[in-house]
């Protein structure tokens, strides 16, 4: 069953999104994910039926950013 994971991040702009994209694509298998850079918490939403929050946080950290479960 697909679940939706949400994270507060420090991803600030589209350049930041481009930096984190390869890491997120690698762990999500190109599943759907998006960052709302207009929200105060810069919310990252990931849809997956297999990932755990730690998996996503680790991928974001590899790109030099922070993601904490919202």
N, C-alpha and C positions, 0 to 999 in steps of 0.2 A: 504494500500500500504506500502510495506516495505521500511524503510528509513535507511540510514547509518549515524550513529553519530560518529564523531571523536573528540578525546580529547588529549590534552597534559597532561602527567602524570609525577609523580616522582617514578614510578614503575621501579626499576633498574635491577632486576634479576629474574630468574625463581622461586626462593624462594618467592620473592615478588608477583609474579603472582599466586603462590599457595596460598598465604595468602589472596589475593583479590578474588580468584575464587569462594569461597562459597557465598560471597555477590553478585557478579555479576550474578552467576547462579540463585540466589534467585529472583533477579529483572527481569532478562531476561527470566526466565522460561526455562533455559538451551538453550536459543537461541544462535546463533553464536556470539562470541566476541573473540577478540585477542589483545594482546599487542605486538607491535614491539619494543622489548627491544634493538634492534640494531640501531634504529633511534635516533638522538639527542634529540628529543622531547618525546621519549618513548610513541609513539602514540597508544592509545587504540581505537579500532574500534568496534562498537556495531551495529548489524543489528537487527532492531525491527520495528514493525508497530504500537506499542502502547507507547513506552517509550519516555519521554522527557529528554533533557540533564540534568535537575536537578535531575531526578530519578537516573541516572547513577552516577552523581557526588556524591550524597548522599551515594550510595552503596559503592563507592570507599572510601569515607571518613570514613565509618563505619569500614573499614579494616585498617584505619590509613594512607591512602595515599591521594593524591590530584589529581583531574582531572578537567581541564578547557577546555571548548569547543575550538576546534582548528579552 
